[in-house]
Amino acid sequence: MRSNFDVLNKNTFKMSDIQQLKDFTTQVRRDILRMVHAVNSGHPGGSLGCAEFFTVLYQHLMKRNAGFDMNGVGEDLFFLSNGHISPVFYSVLARSGYFPVKELATFRKLNSRLQGHPTTHEGLEGIRMASGSLGQGLSVAIGAAQAKKLNKDNHLVYALTGDGELQEGQNWEAIMYASAKKVDNLIATVDLNGQQIDGSTDDVLCMGSVKAKFEAFDWEVVEINEGNNIEAIIAGMTEAKSKAGKGKPVCVLLHTEMGNGVDFMMHTHAWHGKAPSNEQLENALNQNPATLGDY
């Protein structure tokens, strides 16, 4: 059991490994764009912004068993709370060996296992939680982390939420609970891209300092200012792992750019949930040449 790139020591991490992760990320971006375009539906902005994070998580960071089962005993677990960014999740799962890459072509189609939000009823490998309404994933991750403690399983539980999603009150109940119960095998990442479907998070419902809020709830906080930089994510997530198991849950604040990798999708909330036209797709794909082969 090991991650695909089991080289956590920064001094031994080769440039060829970094390039491999970057190539993987570029292909994931192509997958996201083509999946959303094919059905004229989906959420490319946040998916593109989190491509590096998911790549590092599944291709470097998490300890994963060879097969998949819902219990996840003896391996790290991940829960996606902001499930509308399913395109990036599906692409990384497929290209990490959970299900055939060709199945990406069924995204959001009738009778597909790859619905707009991940679901569990179709038995899609890699999916442990359905994510419809926002704000619930952190609670599920905390429950899974506590179950691991009860079962004497020393592996970690990871979760991802969006910054706009933190406007949902259930998150703050969960955040309070995790620190009170010392759920220190949990690493929760917040995608801080500053955008949501109706505009900037500051304009819709300003939350002030997210870092100060987590610290006030007695969490350890790690900040990754370059959330679209592979090396920065590796360094930040490795630091987060080093803080686990010390009596406090860990929060990672990941500063990303919505639509990253496609110039006309960046610096705006417009691509939160909009598919590119034929011409826009061609433009975007030209900015992200194929590296691993299209599905």
N, C-alpha and C positions, 0 to 999 in steps of 0.2 A: 504494500500500500504506500503510495507516494503521489505527490503532485507531479505534473508533467515536467516541471522545471524545479527539481528539488535542490536548489542551490541558494539557500537563504543567506549565506554569508556574502555580504556585499563584495568582499575582496575576491571571491571566486566566481562571481557572476560575469560571464563572458559577454562581450559585445554581440557575439553571434546569437546568444540567448535573447538579448534585448531586441535584436532585429527580428528574431522569430516571433516574439510577442507583438512587435509592431506590424509585421506582415499579417499575423492572425487578426489583429484589430482592423486593418484595412479591409480584409475580406469580410469581416463582420459588418462593416459599414456598407459594403456593396449589398450584402444580404438584406440588411434593413431597408435600404432604398428600393430594392427590387420587390421585396415582399409587400411593402406598403403601396407601391405604384401598381402592382398587379391587380389589386382589388380596390384601388382608389379609396383606401380606408386604413386607418391606423395612426400611430403616434411616432413619427420619425425623430422629432426634436430631442426629447429626453433620451431616446434610445441611442442616438448618435453621441450625445454628451456623456453617456455612461459606458461607451464601448471599451475604453481602456480599463476601467474598473472591473468589468465582468471578465475581460481577458486575463488580468492579473489574478483575479479571484479563482477562476477555474483552471487556468493553465500554469499557475505558479503557487498560489497561496494555500488553498484548501487541501487537506488530506482526504482523498476520495477512494472508496472501495472500487474494485474492478466492475462489479455489477451494481444494480440499483434495487433497493427495496425501501418501502415507506418508513421502516423503523430507523434506518440510518445508524445502526449500532456500529461502533468502532470507526467512525469517520466524522468529519466536520459536516455541518448542515448549513444550508442557506435558505432564507425566506425572502421573497420579493413582495413588499407591501404595495408599492406603487405599480400595480400590475399592468397598467396601460402601456408601459415600456416593454411589453412582451416581445416585440421583434428582436431586441438585442438579447434577451434571455433565451429565446428559442434558437437563435443563430449560434450562440456560444454553447448551449447544451448540445446541439446537433454536432457541431465541429469539435466538441470534447468527447464525442462517442456515445452519448446517451440514446440517440435515435438517428435514423438515416438522414443525411444532409438533404437528400432529394425531397424529404417530407416538408421542407420549408416552402415548397411550391404550393402547399395546400393552405397556407396561412389565411385565416378568416373566411375560408370557404365552407359551404354547407357540409356537415358531417365530418369536418376536419377535427383532429385532436388539438390543432393549434388555433384556439379561439382568441378573440381580441384580448381578453384577460385569461391568464392561465387557469385551467380547471383540473380537478383530480379525477372526475368520474370516468374519463376515457383512458385512464392508466398511462398517461404520457410520462415516460421515464424522465426523472430529474425534477418533477413537480410534486411538492409535498403540501401545497396549500393553494386553494382557490382564492383569488383576490378580486373581488367585485368592488364593494364599497371601500374607499380609502380609509386609512387610519387604523386598520386591524392587524396588520402584519407583525408589528412589534410585539403585540400581546401574544401572538402565536409563537414567535421566536422565544419569548421569555418562558413560556410553558415547556417548549422543547428543551431549553437550556436547563430548566429545573429537573426535567425527566432524566437528562444525562447525569446530573448530579446524583439523583436517586439510584440510578443504575450503575454508579461508579465508572462511568464512561468519561474519560478525561478530554475528549475532543471538544472543539468549540462550535458555537452556533453564531452564524452571521446573519444580518438582516440589512435590507436597504429600504429607506423611505425617502420621499421627496420633501423638499422644504415647504412647498405649498401644502403638502399633506399634513404637516405639523399643525396646521390650523384646526385639525380635527381633535376634539377634546380627549378621546380615548387614548391618544398617544401619551398625554401627560399623566393620566392615571397609571399607564404602563411604566413610564419613566420613573415615577415616584415609587412604584411597587418594586421595580428591579433593584433600585439602590437600597430600599428598606430590607429586602430579602437577600441582599448581597449576591446577586446573580452575576458572578464575576467570570463566567465562561461565555459571556455574550459580548459580541462586538457589533454594535449597530451603527451603520453608516447613513449619513444624511446627505443626499445629493443637493448641494447648495448652488443651483444655477440661477436663482433669483427670478425665475419665470414660472407662470402657470397659465391656464387656458385663457383667462380674462385679462392678462397683463402681468406686470411685475408683482412679485410677492409683497413688496413694500407698498404698492398702490392698492392692492386688493385687501390685504390685512397685515400690516407691518408687525413683525414679531420681535423687533429689536435684536439684541444680541443672542443668537441661538447658543453660542458658546457659554455665555454667562448663565443662561437658563439651565443647561445641562450641569454645569458646575454647581449651581445652586441646589440642584437635586442630588448632588454628591456622586456624580459620574466622573470617571477619568475621561479627559477629552484630548484627542489628537487632531490637529488641523493639517489638511493637505491643501496648500494654496494652489498648486498646479495639478488639478484633478484630471487633466487630459494628458499628463506626462507619465509614461510608463515607469521611469525610474523613480519619480516622486511618489507614485502610488505604492510601489514596492517598499520604499523606505518608510512611508507613513503607516502602511498596514503591518509591516514588520514591527514597528514601534508599538502599534496597538496590540499586537500579539504579546509583546513583552510585558505589557501592563495587565494582561488577563491573569486571572487566578490569584489576585492580590486583594480580594475583598470588595471590589467595586466593579460594576458594569463599565464597559468602555464604549465611548461614542467617537466616531470618526466624522469630522466635518470635511466633506469632499467638495471643493470649489470647482465646478465644471462649467463649460459653455454649452448651452443648449444648441443642438445642430452642429456641433464641432466636426470639422472635416469637410464641410460643405459651405463655402463662403457665403452664399445667399441665404442660408438657413440660420446663420449665427447672429447674435446680438438682437434677437427679436423673439417674441412669444408666438409669432404667427404660425410657426411650424410645429407647435405643440401637438396638434391633431389634424394635420392636413397632408394629403398625398401630393407628390410632385407630378406635373404634367409630363408628357413624353419628352419634350425639349428640356425641361428641368432635370428629368432623370438622366438624360444623356450628359448634360453638363456636370451633374453631381458624380456620375460614374467616371467621367474623365478625370475628376479630381482624386479618385480612389481606384487606381488600376488593380485588376485582379492579381492576387498573390497565391491563393490556394485553389483557385478554380471555382467558377460559379456553379450553383446547383442547377 
